[in-house]
Amino acid sequence: PFTEIDVTVVELSSTGDGLALNPDSTHVYVVPFTAPGDTVTAKVVKHFQQDFYSLADFVKVVKPSTERDDSLIQCPYFASCSGCQFQMLPYQYQLAHKKTIVEKAYQNFSGLRPELVPAIGDTIGSPLQYGYRTKLTPHFDGPPGGRRDNRNGVRPKFEEVPPIGFMKKGTRRTLDIEDCTIGTDAVRRGIKKERSRIVREIDKYTRGAT
């Protein structure tokens, strides 16, 4: 754990993480923010020896896949924020992958005989690839030591404004996200308005909020 290793991504999981192999092993490494065909450097985080796989952090691309196009990425938080997985992939590739997720779900979990598994149609795309989400739920965590203060009868309070945003991929830590490019214009304006309100009213809070 916590050593770096170069691996090649074979395919994407249903959650959008890359499933990668070391050339010298059949052990699987789960590496987020990668594309099939990528050779990447990954930092191993945790082993699951009985299931022959390990969780890893994405460090850098050593040799990009022909499917990867980093010019498509429009968010500065991509590869840290857990909200999006596919921004470096062409939209048609994303739609095709989502179709395979449904196909594999029927094959592996439906319990149906192969001849009874229905044909899955193509994923219907959206005319918008960014600026389409009408609901986002940024949040902030409670003040450090707040639970201890509560137990001791002390009103918890924030010493400073906490990060307001979404979870960092693979952690329970909140990233400070000032803007989200997949939100509609109204939602993005709302995020800025709410962030300003929290800064003004942080003394009213004794715990985290969404």
C-alpha positions as a LaTeX table, in Angstrom:
\begin{tabular}{lrrr}
\hline
Residue & $x$ (\AA) & $y$ (\AA) & $z$ (\AA) \\
\hline
Pro1 & 0.00 & 0.00 & 0.00 \\
Phe2 & 0.97 & 3.61 & $-0.86$ \\
Thr3 & 3.55 & 2.54 & $-3.42$ \\
Glu4 & 3.22 & 3.60 & $-7.07$ \\
Ile5 & 2.91 & 1.18 & $-9.96$ \\
Asp6 & 2.39 & 1.50 & $-13.73$ \\
Val7 & $-0.69$ & $-0.37$ & $-14.96$ \\
Thr8 & $-2.70$ & $-0.60$ & $-18.19$ \\
Val9 & $-6.47$ & $-0.06$ & $-18.11$ \\
Val10 & $-8.45$ & $-2.86$ & $-19.74$ \\
Glu11 & $-12.04$ & $-1.64$ & $-19.30$ \\
Leu12 & $-14.33$ & 0.54 & $-17.22$ \\
Ser13 & $-16.40$ & $-0.69$ & $-14.29$ \\
Ser14 & $-20.09$ & 0.14 & $-13.84$ \\
Thr15 & $-19.06$ & 2.99 & $-11.53$ \\
Gly16 & $-16.77$ & 4.51 & $-14.15$ \\
Asp17 & $-13.47$ & 3.45 & $-12.57$ \\
Gly18 & $-10.76$ & 1.90 & $-14.72$ \\
Leu19 & $-9.94$ & $-1.79$ & $-14.23$ \\
Ala20 & $-6.21$ & $-2.14$ & $-14.79$ \\
Leu21 & $-3.60$ & $-4.90$ & $-14.88$ \\
Asn22 & 0.09 & $-5.00$ & $-14.12$ \\
Pro23 & 1.98 & $-6.68$ & $-17.00$ \\
Asp24 & 3.41 & $-9.25$ & $-14.55$ \\
Ser25 & 0.16 & $-10.22$ & $-12.85$ \\
Thr26 & $-3.56$ & $-10.94$ & $-13.23$ \\
His27 & $-4.28$ & $-8.88$ & $-10.11$ \\
Val28 & $-6.78$ & $-6.09$ & $-10.86$ \\
Tyr29 & $-6.22$ & $-2.47$ & $-9.83$ \\
Val30 & $-9.24$ & $-0.16$ & $-9.66$ \\
Val31 & $-8.07$ & 3.28 & $-10.83$ \\
Pro32 & $-10.49$ & 6.22 & $-11.17$ \\
Phe33 & $-10.38$ & 8.85 & $-13.96$ \\
Thr34 & $-8.80$ & 6.50 & $-16.48$ \\
Ala35 & $-9.81$ & 5.31 & $-19.95$ \\
Pro36 & $-9.51$ & 1.86 & $-21.52$ \\
Gly37 & $-6.10$ & 1.64 & $-23.17$ \\
Asp38 & $-4.45$ & 4.14 & $-20.82$ \\
Thr39 & $-1.15$ & 3.23 & $-19.23$ \\
Val40 & $-1.07$ & 5.16 & $-15.97$ \\
Thr41 & 0.88 & 5.51 & $-12.77$ \\
Ala42 & $-1.36$ & 4.63 & $-9.82$ \\
Lys43 & $-0.76$ & 4.74 & $-6.08$ \\
Val44 & $-2.04$ & 1.60 & $-4.37$ \\
Val45 & $-4.32$ & 2.43 & $-1.43$ \\
Lys46 & $-5.78$ & $-0.85$ & $-0.19$ \\
His47 & $-5.51$ & $-4.53$ & $-1.09$ \\
Phe48 & $-8.36$ & $-7.04$ & $-1.14$ \\
Gln49 & $-6.23$ & $-10.15$ & $-1.50$ \\
Gln50 & $-9.04$ & $-12.71$ & $-1.30$ \\
Asp51 & $-10.86$ & $-11.00$ & $-4.18$ \\
Phe52 & $-7.66$ & $-10.38$ & $-6.21$ \\
Tyr53 & $-8.03$ & $-6.62$ & $-6.56$ \\
Ser54 & $-6.71$ & $-3.38$ & $-5.08$ \\
Leu55 & $-8.00$ & 0.18 & $-4.88$ \\
Ala56 & $-5.61$ & 2.81 & $-6.22$ \\
Asp57 & $-5.39$ & 6.57 & $-6.75$ \\
Phe58 & $-4.80$ & 7.99 & $-10.21$ \\
Val59 & $-1.41$ & 9.76 & $-10.31$ \\
Lys60 & $-0.62$ & 10.51 & $-13.97$ \\
Val61 & $-0.99$ & 9.26 & $-17.53$ \\
Val62 & 2.13 & 7.52 & $-18.85$ \\
Lys63 & 0.71 & 6.68 & $-22.29$ \\
Pro64 & $-2.79$ & 7.92 & $-23.18$ \\
Ser65 & $-5.43$ & 5.75 & $-24.77$ \\
Thr66 & $-6.71$ & 6.58 & $-28.23$ \\
Glu67 & $-10.07$ & 7.11 & $-26.50$ \\
Arg68 & $-8.73$ & 9.78 & $-24.11$ \\
Asp69 & $-9.15$ & 13.45 & $-25.07$ \\
Asp70 & $-8.20$ & 15.72 & $-22.18$ \\
Ser71 & $-9.24$ & 18.80 & $-24.21$ \\
Leu72 & $-12.85$ & 17.80 & $-23.44$ \\
Ile73 & $-12.37$ & 18.43 & $-19.71$ \\
Gln74 & $-14.07$ & 21.67 & $-18.66$ \\
Cys75 & $-13.88$ & 21.46 & $-14.87$ \\
Pro76 & $-10.79$ & 22.41 & $-12.80$ \\
Tyr77 & $-11.85$ & 19.94 & $-10.10$ \\
Phe78 & $-11.99$ & 16.92 & $-12.42$ \\
Ala79 & $-9.85$ & 13.99 & $-11.21$ \\
Ser80 & $-10.33$ & 15.16 & $-7.61$ \\
Cys81 & $-14.09$ & 15.61 & $-7.20$ \\
Ser82 & $-16.14$ & 12.40 & $-7.06$ \\
Gly83 & $-19.05$ & 13.89 & $-9.04$ \\
Cys84 & $-17.88$ & 13.11 & $-12.61$ \\
Gln85 & $-15.88$ & 10.24 & $-14.10$ \\
Phe86 & $-16.02$ & 10.57 & $-17.89$ \\
Gln87 & $-15.12$ & 14.13 & $-18.91$ \\
Met88 & $-12.00$ & 12.98 & $-20.80$ \\
Leu89 & $-14.04$ & 10.57 & $-22.96$ \\
Pro90 & $-15.98$ & 11.50 & $-26.13$ \\
Tyr91 & $-19.71$ & 11.66 & $-25.48$ \\
Gln92 & $-20.55$ & 8.82 & $-27.88$ \\
Tyr93 & $-18.12$ & 6.60 & $-25.99$ \\
Gln94 & $-19.82$ & 7.50 & $-22.72$ \\
Leu95 & $-23.23$ & 6.57 & $-24.15$ \\
Ala96 & $-21.94$ & 3.23 & $-25.46$ \\
His97 & $-20.40$ & 2.42 & $-22.07$ \\
Lys98 & $-23.67$ & 3.13 & $-20.27$ \\
Lys99 & $-25.39$ & 0.67 & $-22.60$ \\
Thr100 & $-22.90$ & $-2.05$ & $-21.66$ \\
Ile101 & $-23.57$ & $-1.41$ & $-17.96$ \\
Val102 & $-27.23$ & $-2.36$ & $-18.46$ \\
Glu103 & $-26.33$ & $-5.34$ & $-20.66$ \\
Lys104 & $-23.92$ & $-6.73$ & $-18.06$ \\
Ala105 & $-26.41$ & $-6.14$ & $-15.25$ \\
Tyr106 & $-28.97$ & $-8.33$ & $-17.03$ \\
Gln107 & $-26.35$ & $-10.97$ & $-17.85$ \\
Asn108 & $-24.87$ & $-11.16$ & $-14.34$ \\
Phe109 & $-27.72$ & $-10.39$ & $-11.96$ \\
Ser110 & $-31.10$ & $-11.03$ & $-13.63$ \\
Gly111 & $-31.06$ & $-14.81$ & $-13.19$ \\
Leu112 & $-32.55$ & $-15.14$ & $-16.69$ \\
Arg113 & $-31.43$ & $-17.72$ & $-19.22$ \\
Pro114 & $-29.32$ & $-16.06$ & $-21.96$ \\
Glu115 & $-32.09$ & $-16.42$ & $-24.56$ \\
Leu116 & $-34.50$ & $-14.53$ & $-22.29$ \\
Val117 & $-32.24$ & $-11.53$ & $-21.70$ \\
Pro118 & $-33.82$ & $-8.62$ & $-23.63$ \\
Ala119 & $-31.94$ & $-6.66$ & $-26.25$ \\
Ile120 & $-30.81$ & $-3.30$ & $-24.87$ \\
Gly121 & $-31.32$ & $-0.25$ & $-27.04$ \\
Asp122 & $-28.77$ & 2.48 & $-27.52$ \\
Thr123 & $-28.44$ & 5.08 & $-24.76$ \\
Ile124 & $-30.40$ & 8.21 & $-25.62$ \\
Gly125 & $-28.04$ & 11.18 & $-25.47$ \\
Ser126 & $-28.74$ & 14.67 & $-24.21$ \\
Pro127 & $-28.34$ & 17.76 & $-26.41$ \\
Leu128 & $-26.32$ & 19.21 & $-23.51$ \\
Gln129 & $-23.10$ & 17.65 & $-22.25$ \\
Tyr130 & $-22.51$ & 20.43 & $-19.71$ \\
Gly131 & $-24.95$ & 22.77 & $-18.00$ \\
Tyr132 & $-27.75$ & 20.20 & $-17.80$ \\
Arg133 & $-28.06$ & 19.26 & $-14.10$ \\
Thr134 & $-31.07$ & 20.86 & $-12.40$ \\
Lys135 & $-30.16$ & 19.50 & $-8.94$ \\
Leu136 & $-26.82$ & 19.61 & $-7.12$ \\
Thr137 & $-26.25$ & 19.07 & $-3.39$ \\
Pro138 & $-23.08$ & 20.76 & $-2.14$ \\
His139 & $-22.51$ & 20.44 & 1.60 \\
Phe140 & $-20.13$ & 21.30 & 4.42 \\
Asp141 & $-19.03$ & 19.31 & 7.44 \\
Gly142 & $-19.53$ & 20.21 & 11.10 \\
Pro143 & $-16.91$ & 22.10 & 13.12 \\
Pro144 & $-13.84$ & 20.11 & 14.18 \\
Gly145 & $-14.43$ & 18.78 & 17.68 \\
Gly146 & $-18.15$ & 19.50 & 17.46 \\
Arg147 & $-19.25$ & 16.10 & 18.81 \\
Arg148 & $-16.86$ & 16.38 & 21.74 \\
Asp149 & $-18.15$ & 19.90 & 22.50 \\
Asn150 & $-21.74$ & 18.63 & 22.44 \\
Arg151 & $-20.91$ & 15.87 & 24.90 \\
Asn152 & $-19.30$ & 18.43 & 27.21 \\
Gly153 & $-22.27$ & 20.80 & 27.02 \\
Val154 & $-20.38$ & 23.38 & 24.95 \\
Arg155 & $-22.03$ & 24.94 & 21.90 \\
Pro156 & $-19.98$ & 23.86 & 18.86 \\
Lys157 & $-18.83$ & 26.67 & 16.61 \\
Phe158 & $-16.77$ & 27.19 & 13.48 \\
Glu159 & $-13.44$ & 28.98 & 13.80 \\
Glu160 & $-13.48$ & 29.59 & 10.03 \\
Val161 & $-15.72$ & 28.91 & 7.04 \\
Pro162 & $-15.34$ & 25.21 & 6.14 \\
Pro163 & $-14.94$ & 23.84 & 2.60 \\
Ile164 & $-18.32$ & 23.84 & 0.81 \\
Gly165 & $-18.73$ & 21.41 & $-2.06$ \\
Phe166 & $-18.56$ & 17.71 & $-2.85$ \\
Met167 & $-16.56$ & 14.70 & $-1.65$ \\
Lys168 & $-13.00$ & 14.15 & $-2.81$ \\
Lys169 & $-12.88$ & 10.89 & $-4.74$ \\
Gly170 & $-12.10$ & 7.91 & $-2.52$ \\
Thr171 & $-12.26$ & 9.89 & 0.73 \\
Arg172 & $-14.77$ & 11.33 & 3.19 \\
Arg173 & $-13.19$ & 14.78 & 2.85 \\
Thr174 & $-15.14$ & 17.67 & 1.34 \\
Leu175 & $-13.56$ & 19.64 & $-1.49$ \\
Asp176 & $-14.26$ & 23.37 & $-1.69$ \\
Ile177 & $-16.13$ & 23.68 & $-5.01$ \\
Glu178 & $-16.91$ & 27.23 & $-6.11$ \\
Asp179 & $-18.66$ & 26.26 & $-9.33$ \\
Cys180 & $-19.93$ & 23.14 & $-11.09$ \\
Thr181 & $-19.96$ & 23.14 & $-14.89$ \\
Ile182 & $-22.58$ & 20.40 & $-15.22$ \\
Gly183 & $-25.21$ & 22.54 & $-13.44$ \\
Thr184 & $-27.69$ & 24.74 & $-15.26$ \\
Asp185 & $-27.06$ & 28.49 & $-15.17$ \\
Ala186 & $-29.71$ & 28.88 & $-12.47$ \\
Val187 & $-28.14$ & 26.19 & $-10.29$ \\
Arg188 & $-24.65$ & 27.67 & $-10.73$ \\
Arg189 & $-25.94$ & 31.11 & $-9.69$ \\
Gly190 & $-27.63$ & 29.44 & $-6.73$ \\
Ile191 & $-24.37$ & 27.83 & $-5.59$ \\
Lys192 & $-22.61$ & 31.21 & $-5.57$ \\
Lys193 & $-25.51$ & 32.82 & $-3.70$ \\
Glu194 & $-25.63$ & 30.07 & $-1.07$ \\
Arg195 & $-21.86$ & 30.11 & $-0.57$ \\
Ser196 & $-22.02$ & 33.85 & 0.14 \\
Arg197 & $-24.90$ & 33.32 & 2.57 \\
Ile198 & $-23.03$ & 30.62 & 4.48 \\
Val199 & $-20.01$ & 32.91 & 4.85 \\
Arg200 & $-22.26$ & 35.58 & 6.38 \\
Glu201 & $-24.22$ & 33.20 & 8.60 \\
Ile202 & $-21.66$ & 30.56 & 9.60 \\
Asp203 & $-21.99$ & 31.52 & 13.28 \\
Lys204 & $-25.61$ & 30.29 & 13.20 \\
Tyr205 & $-24.49$ & 26.71 & 12.47 \\
Thr206 & $-23.40$ & 24.14 & 15.04 \\
Arg207 & $-23.22$ & 21.24 & 12.60 \\
Gly208 & $-22.72$ & 20.56 & 8.91 \\
Ala209 & $-25.44$ & 21.16 & 6.35 \\
Thr210 & $-26.41$ & 20.43 & 2.74 \\
\hline
\end{tabular}
